[in-house]
Amino acid sequence: MRERFERYVRHIRRPGEERYAWAGCAVVALGLALVSDLGPHRVWGAVAATGYAAAAVLACGARSRPVARLVSVAGAVVVPLVSLVAAGLGQLELTVVERSGQSLLTTGSPYATDPAAVADFNPYLPGMALFGVLPGDARWWMGGVFVAALAAAGLGRARLFACPLVALPLAVGGIDLPLVGLMCLGIVLAGRGRSGRAGLVLGAAAALKWTAWPALPVALALIAVRRGGRPALRYAAVALSTATAAVLPFALADPVGFYRNVIAFPLGLTDITSPAASPLPGHLLAAYVPGGRVIALALLAVSALLIAVSLVVRPPGRTRTAAARLALGLGLATALMPATRFGYLIYPLVLGALAFRGPQHGRTPVTPVAPFAEKTLA
């Protein structure tokens, strides 16, 4: 299946097909500008549609394809980002991060003990507040971590950055960008057998948001197959100690605020519900089916269990396989969570790009381990 997908990707890289791809992106951006009720999204859609349209025209010739990709990045990322930062416009999540950073500096905690409105909640782990502490607009830092991590992982491609699902959060303030970038880099380092560095990177990602935690067992399985038990234990120790050192002090200092913001609010256990309500299966079940929230959570738990079982029965032996497994798990989670949004699709998109177009570490075992492990290489 992957071979057929890669042939298709190579096929659409021809000048004619790439022209249609940029034209499709222009239609998507223009549609968002017309239907969205969020000001930053409308601004991005209007500006990005122009950039994509120009890229579609330039992509008609083989020699102008590189220029078309640069134009798409400039029109869909750089120009709207600079415009929105200058105008002080961004997503609500951006305001939450910046306010939590200021709260961390003034009170020592990034959480409000008694949040009274949606904007008062900070559903992210304490590490995310660091982006609000750093000077300037947090978008520069979050986008910078994302781009640098993907470049280090060998995935710094203009087409990926210009994709609407990536370009939009880069411009309006995507909280998930640094997470998925660090997850890709951590998986690549795990595939290279650098267990300590992989643990440090994925531990840092796990200190930002719960979404990064599924990457921890995937990388553990990859290292165990590729390198054996001792490097796997070293990775686990570094990853867990990094995440614990960043999260536990704040959870102990303000357990009530931590629970209400980081656990109760994302799970819908507070009087104020999350605004994440894109019409994906989990939300539709919770909204329109009696007992649908329980059904959605049960399906989510079953999918997580199946992914966990697959890591034991058939652990990934290559970087690409590990990325594909993680993309599948997060894709299912995005579809089945009761409180979800289309923006979460950036996880399976970027990890899927790593699975199909990333480095091919692990075609053969670097260090032979037990015979049963060699048979399980995927």
C-alpha positions as CSV (number, residue, x, y, z in Angstrom):
1,M,0.0,0.0,0.0
2,R,2.8,2.4,0.9
3,E,4.5,1.7,-2.5
4,R,1.3,2.7,-4.3
5,F,1.0,5.9,-2.2
6,E,4.6,6.8,-3.0
7,R,4.0,6.3,-6.7
8,Y,1.0,8.5,-6.5
9,V,3.0,11.2,-4.7
10,R,5.7,11.1,-7.4
11,H,2.9,11.3,-10.0
12,I,1.4,14.5,-8.6
13,R,4.9,16.1,-8.5
14,R,4.7,16.5,-12.2
15,P,4.1,20.1,-13.3
16,G,0.5,19.6,-14.4
17,E,-0.6,17.8,-11.3
18,E,1.2,20.1,-9.0
19,R,-0.7,23.0,-10.6
20,Y,-4.0,21.4,-9.8
21,A,-2.8,20.8,-6.2
22,W,-2.1,24.5,-5.7
23,A,-5.3,25.4,-7.3
24,G,-7.2,23.1,-4.9
25,C,-5.4,24.7,-2.0
26,A,-6.5,28.1,-3.3
27,V,-10.1,26.9,-3.3
28,V,-9.8,25.6,0.2
29,A,-8.3,28.9,1.5
30,L,-11.0,31.0,-0.3
31,G,-13.7,28.8,1.1
32,L,-12.4,29.2,4.6
33,A,-12.3,33.0,4.1
34,L,-16.0,32.9,3.1
35,V,-17.4,30.6,5.7
36,S,-15.3,31.1,8.8
37,D,-16.6,33.2,11.7
38,L,-13.0,33.7,13.0
39,G,-11.3,36.9,11.9
40,P,-7.7,35.5,11.8
41,H,-9.0,32.6,9.7
42,R,-10.7,34.9,7.2
43,V,-7.6,37.0,6.8
44,W,-5.4,33.9,6.3
45,G,-7.9,32.5,3.7
46,A,-8.0,35.7,1.7
47,V,-4.2,36.2,1.6
48,A,-3.4,32.5,1.2
49,A,-5.8,32.0,-1.7
50,T,-3.9,34.6,-3.6
51,G,-0.6,33.0,-2.9
52,Y,-1.9,29.5,-3.9
53,A,-3.4,30.9,-7.1
54,A,0.0,32.4,-8.0
55,A,1.7,29.2,-7.3
56,A,-0.7,27.3,-9.5
57,V,0.1,29.6,-12.4
58,L,3.8,29.3,-11.9
59,A,3.6,25.5,-11.5
60,C,2.6,25.2,-15.2
61,G,6.2,25.0,-16.2
62,A,8.7,22.4,-14.9
63,R,11.5,25.1,-14.4
64,S,9.2,27.3,-12.4
65,R,8.1,24.6,-9.9
66,P,10.7,25.5,-7.3
67,V,9.6,29.2,-7.6
68,A,6.0,28.1,-7.3
69,R,6.7,26.3,-4.0
70,L,8.5,29.3,-2.6
71,V,5.6,31.5,-3.6
72,S,3.1,29.2,-1.9
73,V,5.1,29.3,1.3
74,A,5.4,33.1,1.1
75,G,1.7,33.6,0.3
76,A,0.3,31.0,2.7
77,V,2.6,31.4,5.6
78,V,5.0,34.4,5.6
79,V,2.7,37.2,4.4
80,P,-0.4,36.3,6.5
81,L,1.8,35.6,9.6
82,V,3.5,39.0,9.4
83,S,0.2,40.7,8.7
84,L,-1.6,39.0,11.6
85,V,1.3,39.6,14.1
86,A,1.4,43.2,13.1
87,A,-2.4,43.5,13.6
88,G,-2.3,41.7,16.9
89,L,-4.8,39.0,15.6
90,G,-4.5,35.3,16.5
91,Q,-6.4,32.3,17.7
92,L,-7.8,32.1,21.2
93,E,-5.2,29.4,22.0
94,L,-2.4,31.9,21.4
95,T,-3.9,34.3,24.0
96,V,-4.2,31.4,26.5
97,V,-0.5,30.5,26.0
98,E,0.7,34.1,26.4
99,R,-1.5,34.7,29.4
100,S,-0.4,31.5,31.1
101,G,3.2,32.6,30.5
102,Q,2.6,35.9,32.3
103,S,0.8,34.1,35.1
104,L,3.8,31.8,35.5
105,L,6.0,34.8,35.9
106,T,3.8,36.7,38.3
107,T,2.2,33.9,40.4
108,G,4.5,30.9,39.8
109,S,1.7,28.9,38.2
110,P,0.3,28.9,34.7
111,Y,-3.2,27.9,35.8
112,A,-6.1,29.8,37.3
113,T,-7.6,28.0,40.2
114,D,-11.2,29.2,39.5
115,P,-11.5,29.7,35.8
116,A,-14.8,31.4,35.0
117,A,-14.8,31.6,31.1
118,V,-13.4,29.6,28.3
119,A,-10.5,32.0,27.9
120,D,-9.6,31.5,31.5
121,F,-8.8,27.8,31.1
122,N,-5.3,26.6,30.2
123,P,-5.7,22.9,29.0
124,Y,-2.0,22.5,28.2
125,L,0.8,21.1,30.4
126,P,3.2,23.5,32.1
127,G,5.9,23.4,29.4
128,M,3.6,25.2,27.0
129,A,3.6,28.3,29.1
130,L,7.3,28.8,28.2
131,F,6.2,30.0,24.8
132,G,4.3,32.8,26.6
133,V,7.3,33.7,28.7
134,L,9.6,34.3,25.7
135,P,9.7,37.8,24.3
136,G,7.6,38.7,21.3
137,D,4.6,37.0,19.7
138,A,4.5,33.3,20.7
139,R,3.8,32.3,17.1
140,W,7.5,33.0,16.2
141,W,8.7,30.6,18.8
142,M,6.1,27.8,18.2
143,G,6.6,28.0,14.5
144,G,10.4,28.2,14.9
145,V,10.5,25.0,17.0
146,F,8.2,23.3,14.5
147,V,10.4,24.2,11.4
148,A,13.7,23.5,13.2
149,A,12.5,20.1,14.5
150,L,11.2,19.0,11.0
151,A,14.4,20.2,9.4
152,A,16.5,18.2,11.9
153,A,14.2,15.2,11.2
154,G,14.9,15.5,7.4
155,L,11.3,16.7,6.6
156,G,11.8,20.4,5.9
157,R,9.9,20.5,2.6
158,A,8.2,23.6,1.2
159,R,5.2,21.6,0.0
160,L,4.5,20.4,3.6
161,F,4.8,23.9,5.1
162,A,2.5,25.3,2.4
163,C,-0.2,22.7,3.0
164,P,-3.3,24.5,4.3
165,L,-3.4,22.3,7.4
166,V,0.1,23.4,8.3
167,A,0.2,26.9,6.9
168,L,-3.0,28.0,8.7
169,P,-1.7,27.2,12.2
170,L,1.7,28.7,11.4
171,A,0.0,32.0,10.6
172,V,-2.8,32.2,13.2
173,G,-1.0,30.5,16.1
174,G,-1.0,26.7,16.2
175,I,-0.5,25.2,19.6
176,D,0.1,21.7,18.1
177,L,3.0,22.7,15.9
178,P,5.9,22.3,18.3
179,L,4.4,19.1,19.6
180,V,4.2,17.4,16.2
181,G,7.6,18.7,15.2
182,L,9.3,17.3,18.4
183,M,7.4,14.0,18.0
184,C,8.8,13.6,14.5
185,L,12.3,14.4,15.6
186,G,12.0,12.1,18.6
187,I,10.9,9.2,16.4
188,V,13.8,9.8,13.9
189,L,16.3,9.9,16.8
190,A,14.8,6.7,18.1
191,G,15.2,5.1,14.7
192,R,18.8,6.2,14.7
193,G,19.3,4.5,18.0
194,R,20.0,7.7,19.9
195,S,18.0,6.7,22.9
196,G,19.0,9.5,25.3
197,R,18.4,12.3,22.8
198,A,15.1,10.7,21.8
199,G,14.0,10.5,25.4
200,L,15.0,14.2,26.0
201,V,13.1,15.4,22.9
202,L,9.9,13.3,23.5
203,G,10.0,14.1,27.2
204,A,10.0,17.8,26.3
205,A,7.1,17.2,23.9
206,A,5.2,15.4,26.7
207,A,5.7,18.4,28.9
208,L,3.7,20.5,26.5
209,K,0.4,18.7,26.0
210,W,-1.1,15.3,26.6
211,T,-1.3,14.7,22.8
212,A,2.4,13.9,22.8
213,W,2.2,11.1,25.2
214,P,1.3,8.3,22.7
215,A,4.7,8.9,21.0
216,L,6.5,7.7,24.2
217,P,5.5,4.0,23.9
218,V,5.9,4.0,20.1
219,A,9.5,5.2,20.4
220,L,10.1,2.8,23.2
221,A,9.0,-0.2,21.1
222,L,11.2,1.1,18.2
223,I,14.3,1.4,20.3
224,A,13.7,-2.0,22.0
225,V,13.6,-3.7,18.6
226,R,16.4,-1.8,17.1
227,R,18.8,-1.7,20.1
228,G,17.6,-4.0,22.8
229,G,16.5,-3.6,26.4
230,R,19.2,-1.5,28.0
231,P,18.9,1.4,25.5
232,A,15.1,1.2,25.8
233,L,15.3,1.6,29.5
234,R,17.7,4.5,29.1
235,Y,15.2,6.2,26.8
236,A,12.3,5.6,29.1
237,A,14.2,7.0,32.1
238,V,15.2,10.1,30.3
239,A,11.8,10.7,28.7
240,L,9.8,10.2,31.9
241,S,12.2,12.1,34.1
242,T,12.1,15.1,31.7
243,A,8.3,15.1,31.5
244,T,7.9,14.6,35.3
245,A,10.4,17.3,36.2
246,A,8.4,19.8,34.0
247,V,4.9,18.8,35.1
248,L,4.9,17.4,38.6
249,P,6.0,20.5,40.5
250,F,3.1,22.5,39.1
251,A,0.6,19.7,39.7
252,L,1.7,19.5,43.4
253,A,1.8,23.3,43.9
254,D,-1.8,23.8,42.6
255,P,-3.5,20.4,42.4
256,V,-7.0,22.0,42.1
257,G,-6.1,24.4,39.3
258,F,-4.1,21.6,37.5
259,Y,-7.0,19.2,37.7
260,R,-9.6,21.8,36.5
261,N,-7.6,23.1,33.6
262,V,-5.6,20.1,32.3
263,I,-7.9,17.2,33.1
264,A,-11.5,18.2,33.8
265,F,-11.8,20.8,31.0
266,P,-10.5,18.7,28.1
267,L,-12.7,15.8,29.2
268,G,-15.8,18.0,29.4
269,L,-16.2,17.6,33.2
270,T,-16.6,21.3,33.9
271,D,-19.6,23.5,33.6
272,I,-17.9,25.4,30.7
273,T,-17.3,23.1,27.8
274,S,-14.5,23.2,25.3
275,P,-15.2,25.1,22.0
276,A,-13.5,22.3,20.0
277,A,-16.5,21.0,18.1
278,S,-15.6,20.1,14.5
279,P,-18.1,17.7,13.0
280,L,-15.9,14.6,13.2
281,P,-17.4,11.2,14.2
282,G,-16.6,11.5,18.0
283,H,-18.3,14.9,18.3
284,L,-21.3,13.9,16.1
285,L,-21.8,10.8,18.4
286,A,-21.6,12.9,21.5
287,A,-23.9,15.6,20.2
288,Y,-26.6,13.7,18.4
289,V,-26.7,10.1,19.7
290,P,-28.1,9.2,23.2
291,G,-25.2,8.1,25.3
292,G,-22.9,9.1,22.4
293,R,-20.2,10.6,24.6
294,V,-19.8,7.2,26.3
295,I,-19.8,5.4,23.0
296,A,-17.2,7.8,21.5
297,L,-14.9,7.4,24.6
298,A,-15.3,3.6,24.5
299,L,-14.3,3.5,20.8
300,L,-11.4,5.8,21.6
301,A,-10.3,3.4,24.4
302,V,-10.6,0.4,22.1
303,S,-8.6,2.0,19.4
304,A,-5.9,3.0,21.9
305,L,-5.8,-0.6,23.2
306,L,-5.5,-2.0,19.7
307,I,-2.6,0.3,18.9
308,A,-0.9,-0.7,22.3
309,V,-1.4,-4.4,21.5
310,S,0.1,-3.9,18.0
311,L,3.3,-2.4,19.6
312,V,3.7,-5.6,21.6
313,V,2.6,-8.2,19.0
314,R,4.3,-6.5,16.0
315,P,6.6,-3.7,17.3
316,P,7.9,-1.2,14.6
317,G,11.4,-1.9,13.5
318,R,11.8,1.1,11.2
319,T,11.4,4.9,11.6
320,R,8.8,5.0,8.9
321,T,6.8,2.2,10.4
322,A,6.8,3.8,13.8
323,A,5.7,7.1,12.4
324,A,2.9,5.4,10.5
325,R,1.7,3.6,13.6
326,L,1.7,6.9,15.6
327,A,-0.1,8.7,12.7
328,L,-2.8,6.0,12.7
329,G,-3.3,6.2,16.5
330,L,-3.5,10.0,16.5
331,G,-5.7,10.0,13.5
332,L,-8.2,7.7,15.2
333,A,-8.0,9.8,18.4
334,T,-8.8,12.9,16.4
335,A,-11.8,11.3,14.7
336,L,-13.2,9.8,17.9
337,M,-12.6,12.4,20.6
338,P,-15.9,14.1,21.7
339,A,-14.2,17.5,21.8
340,T,-12.2,17.7,18.6
341,R,-11.3,20.0,15.7
342,F,-10.1,19.7,12.2
343,G,-6.8,21.4,13.3
344,Y,-5.8,18.2,15.1
345,L,-5.5,16.5,11.7
346,I,-2.0,18.1,11.5
347,Y,-0.8,15.2,13.6
348,P,-1.6,12.3,11.2
349,L,-0.7,14.6,8.3
350,V,2.9,15.5,9.4
351,L,3.6,12.0,10.9
352,G,2.2,10.5,7.7
353,A,4.6,12.6,5.7
354,L,7.4,11.3,7.9
355,A,6.2,7.7,7.3
356,F,6.1,8.0,3.5
357,R,8.7,10.6,2.7
358,G,11.0,10.7,5.8
359,P,14.4,9.0,6.4
360,Q,14.5,5.2,6.1
361,H,16.4,4.3,9.3
362,G,16.0,0.7,10.2
363,R,15.9,-1.3,7.0
364,T,18.2,-3.7,8.8
365,P,18.8,-4.0,12.6
366,V,21.8,-2.0,13.8
367,T,22.4,-4.2,16.8
368,P,21.0,-7.7,16.6
369,V,18.8,-8.5,19.6
370,A,16.9,-11.5,20.5
371,P,15.8,-13.8,17.6
372,F,12.1,-13.3,18.3
373,A,12.6,-9.5,18.0
374,E,14.3,-9.8,14.6
375,K,11.2,-11.7,13.3
376,T,8.9,-8.9,14.4
377,L,10.6,-6.2,12.4
378,A,7.9,-4.3,10.5
